[in-house]
Amino acid sequence: MVAQIMIAALGVVAIWFSQSKRLKVRRYACLFGMAGQPFWFWSSINAEQWGIVLLSCFYTVAWAKGIKTHWIDHKPDTQH
């Protein structure tokens, strides 16, 4: 039950933030998305849903790309 609540809460925030017009908000989407990944993995492995486990791997890579783009390679002086 806890995993489902966390998946829903973190997922909704990540999606909502990813659609923001403001870059300062949008850049947080990947952090919330990545924070939800352990719950996806735990839930899907526990339920033996191997397709969802594989999909979670792809989502993790996508969220990691967002973290690299918006946090690691981010240059504050080029922000709009």
Distance bins in CASP14 RR format, pairs under 12 A and 6 or more apart:
PFRMAT RR
TARGET T0000
AUTHOR 0000-0000-0000
RMODE 2
METHOD distances of the structure
MODEL  1
1 7 0 0 0 0 0 1 0 0 0 0 0
1 8 0 0 0 0 0 1 0 0 0 0 0
1 39 0 0 0 0 0 1 0 0 0 0 0
1 43 0 0 0 0 0 1 0 0 0 0 0
2 8 0 0 0 0 0 1 0 0 0 0 0
2 9 0 0 0 0 0 1 0 0 0 0 0
2 10 0 0 0 0 0 1 0 0 0 0 0
2 36 0 0 0 0 0 1 0 0 0 0 0
2 38 0 0 0 0 0 1 0 0 0 0 0
2 39 0 0 0 0 1 0 0 0 0 0 0
2 42 0 0 0 0 1 0 0 0 0 0 0
2 43 0 0 0 0 1 0 0 0 0 0 0
2 46 0 0 0 0 0 1 0 0 0 0 0
3 9 0 0 0 0 0 1 0 0 0 0 0
3 10 0 0 0 0 0 1 0 0 0 0 0
3 36 0 0 0 0 1 0 0 0 0 0 0
3 37 0 0 0 0 0 1 0 0 0 0 0
3 38 0 0 0 0 1 0 0 0 0 0 0
3 39 1 0 1 0 0 0 0 0 0 0 0
3 40 0 0 0 0 1 0 0 0 0 0 0
3 41 0 0 0 0 1 0 0 0 0 0 0
3 42 1 0 1 0 0 0 0 0 0 0 0
3 43 1 0 1 0 0 0 0 0 0 0 0
3 44 0 0 0 0 1 0 0 0 0 0 0
3 45 0 0 0 0 0 1 0 0 0 0 0
3 46 0 0 0 0 1 0 0 0 0 0 0
3 47 0 0 0 0 1 0 0 0 0 0 0
4 10 0 0 0 0 0 1 0 0 0 0 0
4 11 0 0 0 0 0 1 0 0 0 0 0
4 36 0 0 0 0 0 1 0 0 0 0 0
4 39 0 0 0 0 1 0 0 0 0 0 0
4 40 0 0 0 0 0 1 0 0 0 0 0
4 42 0 0 0 0 0 1 0 0 0 0 0
4 43 1 0 0 1 0 0 0 0 0 0 0
4 44 0 0 0 0 0 1 0 0 0 0 0
4 46 0 0 0 0 0 1 0 0 0 0 0
4 47 0 0 0 0 0 1 0 0 0 0 0
5 11 0 0 0 0 0 1 0 0 0 0 0
5 12 0 0 0 0 0 1 0 0 0 0 0
5 36 0 0 0 0 0 1 0 0 0 0 0
5 39 0 0 0 0 1 0 0 0 0 0 0
5 43 0 0 0 0 0 1 0 0 0 0 0
6 12 0 0 0 0 0 1 0 0 0 0 0
6 13 0 0 0 0 0 1 0 0 0 0 0
6 14 0 0 0 0 0 1 0 0 0 0 0
6 32 0 0 0 0 0 1 0 0 0 0 0
6 33 0 0 0 0 0 1 0 0 0 0 0
6 35 0 0 0 0 1 0 0 0 0 0 0
6 36 1 0 0 1 0 0 0 0 0 0 0
6 37 0 0 0 0 0 1 0 0 0 0 0
6 38 0 0 0 0 1 0 0 0 0 0 0
6 39 1 0 1 0 0 0 0 0 0 0 0
6 40 0 0 0 0 1 0 0 0 0 0 0
6 41 0 0 0 0 0 1 0 0 0 0 0
6 42 0 0 0 0 1 0 0 0 0 0 0
6 43 0 0 0 0 1 0 0 0 0 0 0
7 13 0 0 0 0 0 1 0 0 0 0 0
7 14 0 0 0 0 0 1 0 0 0 0 0
7 15 0 0 0 0 0 1 0 0 0 0 0
7 32 0 0 0 0 0 1 0 0 0 0 0
7 33 0 0 0 0 1 0 0 0 0 0 0
7 35 0 0 0 0 0 1 0 0 0 0 0
7 36 1 0 0 1 0 0 0 0 0 0 0
7 37 0 0 0 0 1 0 0 0 0 0 0
7 38 0 0 0 0 1 0 0 0 0 0 0
7 39 1 0 1 0 0 0 0 0 0 0 0
7 40 1 0 0 1 0 0 0 0 0 0 0
7 41 0 0 0 0 0 1 0 0 0 0 0
7 42 0 0 0 0 1 0 0 0 0 0 0
7 43 1 0 0 1 0 0 0 0 0 0 0
7 44 0 0 0 0 1 0 0 0 0 0 0
7 52 0 0 0 0 0 1 0 0 0 0 0
7 56 0 0 0 0 0 1 0 0 0 0 0
7 59 0 0 0 0 0 1 0 0 0 0 0
8 14 0 0 0 0 0 1 0 0 0 0 0
8 15 0 0 0 0 0 1 0 0 0 0 0
8 32 0 0 0 0 0 1 0 0 0 0 0
8 36 0 0 0 0 1 0 0 0 0 0 0
8 39 0 0 0 0 1 0 0 0 0 0 0
8 40 0 0 0 0 0 1 0 0 0 0 0
8 43 0 0 0 0 0 1 0 0 0 0 0
9 15 0 0 0 0 0 1 0 0 0 0 0
9 16 0 0 0 0 0 1 0 0 0 0 0
9 32 0 0 0 0 1 0 0 0 0 0 0
9 33 0 0 0 0 0 1 0 0 0 0 0
9 35 0 0 0 0 1 0 0 0 0 0 0
9 36 0 0 0 0 1 0 0 0 0 0 0
9 39 0 0 0 0 1 0 0 0 0 0 0
10 16 0 0 0 0 0 1 0 0 0 0 0
10 17 0 0 0 0 0 1 0 0 0 0 0
10 28 0 0 0 0 0 1 0 0 0 0 0
10 29 0 0 0 0 0 1 0 0 0 0 0
10 30 0 0 0 0 0 1 0 0 0 0 0
10 31 0 0 0 0 1 0 0 0 0 0 0
10 32 1 0 1 0 0 0 0 0 0 0 0
10 33 1 0 1 0 0 0 0 0 0 0 0
10 34 0 0 0 0 1 0 0 0 0 0 0
10 35 1 0 1 0 0 0 0 0 0 0 0
10 36 1 0 1 0 0 0 0 0 0 0 0
10 37 0 0 0 0 1 0 0 0 0 0 0
10 38 0 0 0 0 1 0 0 0 0 0 0
10 39 1 0 0 1 0 0 0 0 0 0 0
10 40 0 0 0 0 1 0 0 0 0 0 0
10 59 0 0 0 0 0 1 0 0 0 0 0
10 63 0 0 0 0 0 1 0 0 0 0 0
11 17 0 0 0 0 1 0 0 0 0 0 0
11 18 0 0 0 0 1 0 0 0 0 0 0
11 29 0 0 0 0 1 0 0 0 0 0 0
11 30 0 0 0 0 0 1 0 0 0 0 0
11 31 0 0 0 0 0 1 0 0 0 0 0
11 32 1 0 0 1 0 0 0 0 0 0 0
11 33 1 0 1 0 0 0 0 0 0 0 0
11 34 0 0 0 0 0 1 0 0 0 0 0
11 35 0 0 0 0 1 0 0 0 0 0 0
11 36 1 0 0 1 0 0 0 0 0 0 0
11 37 0 0 0 0 0 1 0 0 0 0 0
11 39 0 0 0 0 1 0 0 0 0 0 0
11 40 0 0 0 0 1 0 0 0 0 0 0
11 59 0 0 0 0 0 1 0 0 0 0 0
11 63 0 0 0 0 0 1 0 0 0 0 0
12 18 0 0 0 0 0 1 0 0 0 0 0
12 19 0 0 0 0 0 1 0 0 0 0 0
12 29 0 0 0 0 0 1 0 0 0 0 0
12 32 0 0 0 0 1 0 0 0 0 0 0
12 33 0 0 0 0 0 1 0 0 0 0 0
12 36 0 0 0 0 0 1 0 0 0 0 0
13 19 0 0 0 0 0 1 0 0 0 0 0
13 20 0 0 0 0 0 1 0 0 0 0 0
13 25 0 0 0 0 0 1 0 0 0 0 0
13 28 0 0 0 0 1 0 0 0 0 0 0
13 29 1 0 0 1 0 0 0 0 0 0 0
13 30 0 0 0 0 0 1 0 0 0 0 0
13 31 0 0 0 0 1 0 0 0 0 0 0
13 32 1 0 1 0 0 0 0 0 0 0 0
13 33 1 0 0 1 0 0 0 0 0 0 0
13 34 0 0 0 0 0 1 0 0 0 0 0
13 35 0 0 0 0 1 0 0 0 0 0 0
13 36 0 0 0 0 1 0 0 0 0 0 0
14 20 0 0 0 0 0 1 0 0 0 0 0
14 25 0 0 0 0 0 1 0 0 0 0 0
14 26 0 0 0 0 0 1 0 0 0 0 0
14 27 0 0 0 0 0 1 0 0 0 0 0
14 28 0 0 0 0 1 0 0 0 0 0 0
14 29 1 0 1 0 0 0 0 0 0 0 0
14 30 1 0 0 1 0 0 0 0 0 0 0
14 31 0 0 0 0 1 0 0 0 0 0 0
14 32 1 0 1 0 0 0 0 0 0 0 0
14 33 1 1 0 0 0 0 0 0 0 0 0
14 34 0 0 0 0 1 0 0 0 0 0 0
14 35 0 0 0 0 1 0 0 0 0 0 0
14 36 1 0 0 1 0 0 0 0 0 0 0
14 37 0 0 0 0 0 1 0 0 0 0 0
14 40 0 0 0 0 0 1 0 0 0 0 0
14 59 0 0 0 0 1 0 0 0 0 0 0
14 62 0 0 0 0 0 1 0 0 0 0 0
14 63 1 0 0 1 0 0 0 0 0 0 0
14 66 0 0 0 0 0 1 0 0 0 0 0
14 67 0 0 0 0 0 1 0 0 0 0 0
15 26 0 0 0 0 0 1 0 0 0 0 0
15 28 0 0 0 0 0 1 0 0 0 0 0
15 29 1 0 0 1 0 0 0 0 0 0 0
15 30 0 0 0 0 0 1 0 0 0 0 0
15 32 0 0 0 0 1 0 0 0 0 0 0
15 33 0 0 0 0 1 0 0 0 0 0 0
15 36 0 0 0 0 0 1 0 0 0 0 0
15 59 0 0 0 0 0 1 0 0 0 0 0
15 63 0 0 0 0 0 1 0 0 0 0 0
16 25 0 0 0 0 1 0 0 0 0 0 0
16 26 0 0 0 0 0 1 0 0 0 0 0
16 28 0 0 0 0 0 1 0 0 0 0 0
16 29 1 0 0 1 0 0 0 0 0 0 0
16 32 0 0 0 0 1 0 0 0 0 0 0
16 33 0 0 0 0 0 1 0 0 0 0 0
17 23 0 0 0 0 0 1 0 0 0 0 0
17 24 0 0 0 0 0 1 0 0 0 0 0
17 25 1 0 1 0 0 0 0 0 0 0 0
17 26 1 0 0 1 0 0 0 0 0 0 0
17 27 0 0 0 0 1 0 0 0 0 0 0
17 28 1 0 1 0 0 0 0 0 0 0 0
17 29 1 1 0 0 0 0 0 0 0 0 0
17 30 0 0 0 0 1 0 0 0 0 0 0
17 31 0 0 0 0 1 0 0 0 0 0 0
17 32 1 0 0 1 0 0 0 0 0 0 0
17 33 0 0 0 0 1 0 0 0 0 0 0
17 35 0 0 0 0 0 1 0 0 0 0 0
17 63 0 0 0 0 0 1 0 0 0 0 0
17 66 0 0 0 0 0 1 0 0 0 0 0
17 70 0 0 0 0 0 1 0 0 0 0 0
18 25 0 0 0 0 1 0 0 0 0 0 0
18 26 1 0 0 1 0 0 0 0 0 0 0
18 27 0 0 0 0 1 0 0 0 0 0 0
18 28 0 0 0 0 1 0 0 0 0 0 0
18 29 1 1 0 0 0 0 0 0 0 0 0
18 30 0 0 0 0 1 0 0 0 0 0 0
18 31 0 0 0 0 0 1 0 0 0 0 0
18 32 0 0 0 0 1 0 0 0 0 0 0
18 33 0 0 0 0 1 0 0 0 0 0 0
18 62 0 0 0 0 0 1 0 0 0 0 0
18 63 0 0 0 0 0 1 0 0 0 0 0
18 66 0 0 0 0 1 0 0 0 0 0 0
18 70 0 0 0 0 0 1 0 0 0 0 0
19 25 0 0 0 0 1 0 0 0 0 0 0
19 26 1 0 0 1 0 0 0 0 0 0 0
19 29 0 0 0 0 1 0 0 0 0 0 0
20 26 1 0 1 0 0 0 0 0 0 0 0
20 27 0 0 0 0 1 0 0 0 0 0 0
20 28 0 0 0 0 1 0 0 0 0 0 0
20 29 1 0 0 1 0 0 0 0 0 0 0
20 32 0 0 0 0 0 1 0 0 0 0 0
21 80 0 0 0 0 0 1 0 0 0 0 0
22 28 0 0 0 0 0 1 0 0 0 0 0
22 29 0 0 0 0 0 1 0 0 0 0 0
22 79 0 0 0 0 0 1 0 0 0 0 0
22 80 0 0 0 0 1 0 0 0 0 0 0
23 29 0 0 0 0 0 1 0 0 0 0 0
23 69 0 0 0 0 0 1 0 0 0 0 0
23 70 0 0 0 0 1 0 0 0 0 0 0
23 74 0 0 0 0 1 0 0 0 0 0 0
23 76 0 0 0 0 0 1 0 0 0 0 0
23 78 0 0 0 0 0 1 0 0 0 0 0
23 79 1 0 0 1 0 0 0 0 0 0 0
23 80 1 0 0 1 0 0 0 0 0 0 0
24 70 0 0 0 0 1 0 0 0 0 0 0
24 74 0 0 0 0 0 1 0 0 0 0 0
24 76 0 0 0 0 0 1 0 0 0 0 0
24 79 1 0 0 1 0 0 0 0 0 0 0
24 80 0 0 0 0 0 1 0 0 0 0 0
25 31 0 0 0 0 0 1 0 0 0 0 0
25 32 0 0 0 0 0 1 0 0 0 0 0
25 70 0 0 0 0 0 1 0 0 0 0 0
26 32 0 0 0 0 0 1 0 0 0 0 0
26 66 0 0 0 0 0 1 0 0 0 0 0
26 69 0 0 0 0 0 1 0 0 0 0 0
26 70 1 0 0 1 0 0 0 0 0 0 0
26 74 0 0 0 0 0 1 0 0 0 0 0
26 79 0 0 0 0 0 1 0 0 0 0 0
26 80 0 0 0 0 0 1 0 0 0 0 0
27 66 0 0 0 0 1 0 0 0 0 0 0
27 67 0 0 0 0 1 0 0 0 0 0 0
27 68 0 0 0 0 0 1 0 0 0 0 0
27 69 0 0 0 0 1 0 0 0 0 0 0
27 70 1 1 0 0 0 0 0 0 0 0 0
27 71 1 0 0 1 0 0 0 0 0 0 0
27 72 0 0 0 0 0 1 0 0 0 0 0
27 73 0 0 0 0 0 1 0 0 0 0 0
27 74 1 0 0 1 0 0 0 0 0 0 0
27 76 0 0 0 0 0 1 0 0 0 0 0
27 79 0 0 0 0 1 0 0 0 0 0 0
28 34 0 0 0 0 0 1 0 0 0 0 0
28 35 0 0 0 0 0 1 0 0 0 0 0
28 63 0 0 0 0 0 1 0 0 0 0 0
28 66 0 0 0 0 0 1 0 0 0 0 0
28 67 0 0 0 0 0 1 0 0 0 0 0
28 70 0 0 0 0 1 0 0 0 0 0 0
28 71 0 0 0 0 1 0 0 0 0 0 0
28 74 0 0 0 0 0 1 0 0 0 0 0
29 35 0 0 0 0 0 1 0 0 0 0 0
29 36 0 0 0 0 0 1 0 0 0 0 0
29 62 0 0 0 0 0 1 0 0 0 0 0
29 63 0 0 0 0 1 0 0 0 0 0 0
29 65 0 0 0 0 0 1 0 0 0 0 0
29 66 0 0 0 0 1 0 0 0 0 0 0
29 67 0 0 0 0 0 1 0 0 0 0 0
29 69 0 0 0 0 0 1 0 0 0 0 0
29 70 0 0 0 0 1 0 0 0 0 0 0
29 71 0 0 0 0 0 1 0 0 0 0 0
30 36 0 0 0 0 0 1 0 0 0 0 0
30 37 0 0 0 0 0 1 0 0 0 0 0
30 59 0 0 0 0 0 1 0 0 0 0 0
30 60 0 0 0 0 0 1 0 0 0 0 0
30 61 0 0 0 0 0 1 0 0 0 0 0
30 62 0 0 0 0 1 0 0 0 0 0 0
30 63 1 0 1 0 0 0 0 0 0 0 0
30 64 1 0 0 1 0 0 0 0 0 0 0
30 65 1 0 0 1 0 0 0 0 0 0 0
30 66 1 1 0 0 0 0 0 0 0 0 0
30 67 1 0 1 0 0 0 0 0 0 0 0
30 68 0 0 0 0 1 0 0 0 0 0 0
30 69 1 0 0 1 0 0 0 0 0 0 0
30 70 1 0 0 1 0 0 0 0 0 0 0
30 71 1 0 0 1 0 0 0 0 0 0 0
30 72 0 0 0 0 0 1 0 0 0 0 0
30 74 0 0 0 0 0 1 0 0 0 0 0
31 37 0 0 0 0 0 1 0 0 0 0 0
31 63 0 0 0 0 1 0 0 0 0 0 0
31 64 0 0 0 0 0 1 0 0 0 0 0
31 66 0 0 0 0 1 0 0 0 0 0 0
31 67 1 0 0 1 0 0 0 0 0 0 0
31 70 0 0 0 0 1 0 0 0 0 0 0
31 71 1 0 0 1 0 0 0 0 0 0 0
32 39 0 0 0 0 0 1 0 0 0 0 0
32 63 0 0 0 0 1 0 0 0 0 0 0
32 66 0 0 0 0 0 1 0 0 0 0 0
32 67 0 0 0 0 0 1 0 0 0 0 0
32 70 0 0 0 0 0 1 0 0 0 0 0
33 39 0 0 0 0 0 1 0 0 0 0 0
33 40 0 0 0 0 1 0 0 0 0 0 0
33 56 0 0 0 0 0 1 0 0 0 0 0
33 59 1 0 0 1 0 0 0 0 0 0 0
33 60 0 0 0 0 1 0 0 0 0 0 0
33 62 0 0 0 0 1 0 0 0 0 0 0
33 63 1 0 1 0 0 0 0 0 0 0 0
33 64 0 0 0 0 0 1 0 0 0 0 0
33 65 0 0 0 0 0 1 0 0 0 0 0
33 66 0 0 0 0 1 0 0 0 0 0 0
33 67 0 0 0 0 1 0 0 0 0 0 0
34 40 0 0 0 0 0 1 0 0 0 0 0
34 41 0 0 0 0 0 1 0 0 0 0 0
34 56 0 0 0 0 0 1 0 0 0 0 0
34 59 0 0 0 0 1 0 0 0 0 0 0
34 60 1 0 0 1 0 0 0 0 0 0 0
34 61 0 0 0 0 0 1 0 0 0 0 0
34 62 0 0 0 0 1 0 0 0 0 0 0
34 63 1 0 1 0 0 0 0 0 0 0 0
34 64 1 0 0 1 0 0 0 0 0 0 0
34 65 0 0 0 0 0 1 0 0 0 0 0
34 66 0 0 0 0 1 0 0 0 0 0 0
34 67 1 0 0 1 0 0 0 0 0 0 0
34 68 0 0 0 0 0 1 0 0 0 0 0
34 70 0 0 0 0 0 1 0 0 0 0 0
34 71 0 0 0 0 0 1 0 0 0 0 0
35 60 0 0 0 0 0 1 0 0 0 0 0
35 63 0 0 0 0 1 0 0 0 0 0 0
35 67 0 0 0 0 0 1 0 0 0 0 0
36 42 0 0 0 0 1 0 0 0 0 0 0
36 43 0 0 0 0 0 1 0 0 0 0 0
36 44 0 0 0 0 0 1 0 0 0 0 0
36 56 0 0 0 0 1 0 0 0 0 0 0
36 59 0 0 0 0 1 0 0 0 0 0 0
36 60 0 0 0 0 1 0 0 0 0 0 0
36 63 0 0 0 0 1 0 0 0 0 0 0
37 43 0 0 0 0 0 1 0 0 0 0 0
37 44 0 0 0 0 0 1 0 0 0 0 0
37 52 0 0 0 0 0 1 0 0 0 0 0
37 53 0 0 0 0 0 1 0 0 0 0 0
37 55 0 0 0 0 0 1 0 0 0 0 0
37 56 1 0 0 1 0 0 0 0 0 0 0
37 57 0 0 0 0 1 0 0 0 0 0 0
37 58 0 0 0 0 0 1 0 0 0 0 0
37 59 1 0 0 1 0 0 0 0 0 0 0
37 60 1 0 1 0 0 0 0 0 0 0 0
37 61 0 0 0 0 0 1 0 0 0 0 0
37 62 0 0 0 0 0 1 0 0 0 0 0
37 63 1 0 0 1 0 0 0 0 0 0 0
37 64 0 0 0 0 1 0 0 0 0 0 0
37 67 0 0 0 0 0 1 0 0 0 0 0
38 44 0 0 0 0 0 1 0 0 0 0 0
38 45 0 0 0 0 0 1 0 0 0 0 0
38 56 0 0 0 0 1 0 0 0 0 0 0
38 59 0 0 0 0 0 1 0 0 0 0 0
38 60 0 0 0 0 1 0 0 0 0 0 0
38 63 0 0 0 0 0 1 0 0 0 0 0
39 45 0 0 0 0 0 1 0 0 0 0 0
39 46 0 0 0 0 0 1 0 0 0 0 0
39 52 0 0 0 0 0 1 0 0 0 0 0
39 56 0 0 0 0 1 0 0 0 0 0 0
39 59 0 0 0 0 0 1 0 0 0 0 0
39 60 0 0 0 0 0 1 0 0 0 0 0
40 46 0 0 0 0 0 1 0 0 0 0 0
40 47 0 0 0 0 0 1 0 0 0 0 0
40 49 0 0 0 0 1 0 0 0 0 0 0
40 51 0 0 0 0 0 1 0 0 0 0 0
40 52 1 0 0 1 0 0 0 0 0 0 0
40 53 0 0 0 0 1 0 0 0 0 0 0
40 54 0 0 0 0 0 1 0 0 0 0 0
40 55 0 0 0 0 1 0 0 0 0 0 0
40 56 1 0 1 0 0 0 0 0 0 0 0
40 57 0 0 0 0 1 0 0 0 0 0 0
40 58 0 0 0 0 0 1 0 0 0 0 0
40 59 1 0 0 1 0 0 0 0 0 0 0
40 60 0 0 0 0 1 0 0 0 0 0 0
40 63 0 0 0 0 0 1 0 0 0 0 0
41 47 0 0 0 0 0 1 0 0 0 0 0
41 49 0 0 0 0 0 1 0 0 0 0 0
41 50 0 0 0 0 0 1 0 0 0 0 0
41 51 0 0 0 0 0 1 0 0 0 0 0
41 52 0 0 0 0 1 0 0 0 0 0 0
41 53 1 0 0 1 0 0 0 0 0 0 0
41 54 0 0 0 0 0 1 0 0 0 0 0
41 55 0 0 0 0 0 1 0 0 0 0 0
41 56 1 0 1 0 0 0 0 0 0 0 0
41 57 0 0 0 0 1 0 0 0 0 0 0
41 59 0 0 0 0 1 0 0 0 0 0 0
41 60 0 0 0 0 1 0 0 0 0 0 0
42 49 0 0 0 0 0 1 0 0 0 0 0
42 52 0 0 0 0 0 1 0 0 0 0 0
42 53 0 0 0 0 0 1 0 0 0 0 0
42 56 0 0 0 0 1 0 0 0 0 0 0
43 49 0 0 0 0 1 0 0 0 0 0 0
43 52 1 0 0 1 0 0 0 0 0 0 0
43 53 0 0 0 0 1 0 0 0 0 0 0
43 56 0 0 0 0 1 0 0 0 0 0 0
44 50 1 0 0 1 0 0 0 0 0 0 0
44 51 1 0 0 1 0 0 0 0 0 0 0
44 52 1 1 0 0 0 0 0 0 0 0 0
44 53 1 0 1 0 0 0 0 0 0 0 0
44 54 0 0 0 0 1 0 0 0 0 0 0
44 55 0 0 0 0 1 0 0 0 0 0 0
44 56 1 0 0 1 0 0 0 0 0 0 0
44 57 0 0 0 0 0 1 0 0 0 0 0
44 59 0 0 0 0 0 1 0 0 0 0 0
44 60 0 0 0 0 0 1 0 0 0 0 0
45 51 0 0 0 0 0 1 0 0 0 0 0
45 52 0 0 0 0 1 0 0 0 0 0 0
45 53 1 0 1 0 0 0 0 0 0 0 0
45 54 0 0 0 0 0 1 0 0 0 0 0
45 56 0 0 0 0 1 0 0 0 0 0 0
45 57 0 0 0 0 0 1 0 0 0 0 0
46 52 0 0 0 0 0 1 0 0 0 0 0
46 53 0 0 0 0 0 1 0 0 0 0 0
47 53 0 0 0 0 1 0 0 0 0 0 0
47 56 0 0 0 0 0 1 0 0 0 0 0
49 55 0 0 0 0 1 0 0 0 0 0 0
49 56 0 0 0 0 1 0 0 0 0 0 0
50 56 0 0 0 0 0 1 0 0 0 0 0
50 57 0 0 0 0 0 1 0 0 0 0 0
51 57 0 0 0 0 1 0 0 0 0 0 0
51 58 0 0 0 0 0 1 0 0 0 0 0
51 59 0 0 0 0 0 1 0 0 0 0 0
52 58 0 0 0 0 0 1 0 0 0 0 0
52 59 0 0 0 0 1 0 0 0 0 0 0
53 59 0 0 0 0 0 1 0 0 0 0 0
53 60 0 0 0 0 0 1 0 0 0 0 0
54 60 0 0 0 0 0 1 0 0 0 0 0
54 61 0 0 0 0 0 1 0 0 0 0 0
55 61 0 0 0 0 0 1 0 0 0 0 0
55 62 0 0 0 0 0 1 0 0 0 0 0
56 62 0 0 0 0 0 1 0 0 0 0 0
56 63 0 0 0 0 0 1 0 0 0 0 0
57 63 0 0 0 0 0 1 0 0 0 0 0
57 64 0 0 0 0 0 1 0 0 0 0 0
58 64 0 0 0 0 0 1 0 0 0 0 0
58 65 0 0 0 0 0 1 0 0 0 0 0
59 65 0 0 0 0 0 1 0 0 0 0 0
59 66 0 0 0 0 0 1 0 0 0 0 0
60 66 0 0 0 0 0 1 0 0 0 0 0
60 67 0 0 0 0 0 1 0 0 0 0 0
61 67 0 0 0 0 0 1 0 0 0 0 0
61 68 0 0 0 0 0 1 0 0 0 0 0
62 68 0 0 0 0 0 1 0 0 0 0 0
62 69 0 0 0 0 0 1 0 0 0 0 0
63 69 0 0 0 0 0 1 0 0 0 0 0
63 70 0 0 0 0 0 1 0 0 0 0 0
63 71 0 0 0 0 0 1 0 0 0 0 0
64 70 0 0 0 0 0 1 0 0 0 0 0
64 71 0 0 0 0 0 1 0 0 0 0 0
64 72 0 0 0 0 1 0 0 0 0 0 0
65 71 0 0 0 0 0 1 0 0 0 0 0
65 72 0 0 0 0 0 1 0 0 0 0 0
65 73 0 0 0 0 0 1 0 0 0 0 0
66 72 0 0 0 0 1 0 0 0 0 0 0
66 73 0 0 0 0 1 0 0 0 0 0 0
66 74 0 0 0 0 1 0 0 0 0 0 0
67 73 0 0 0 0 1 0 0 0 0 0 0
67 74 0 0 0 0 1 0 0 0 0 0 0
68 74 0 0 0 0 1 0 0 0 0 0 0
69 75 0 0 0 0 0 1 0 0 0 0 0
70 76 0 0 0 0 0 1 0 0 0 0 0
70 79 0 0 0 0 0 1 0 0 0 0 0
END
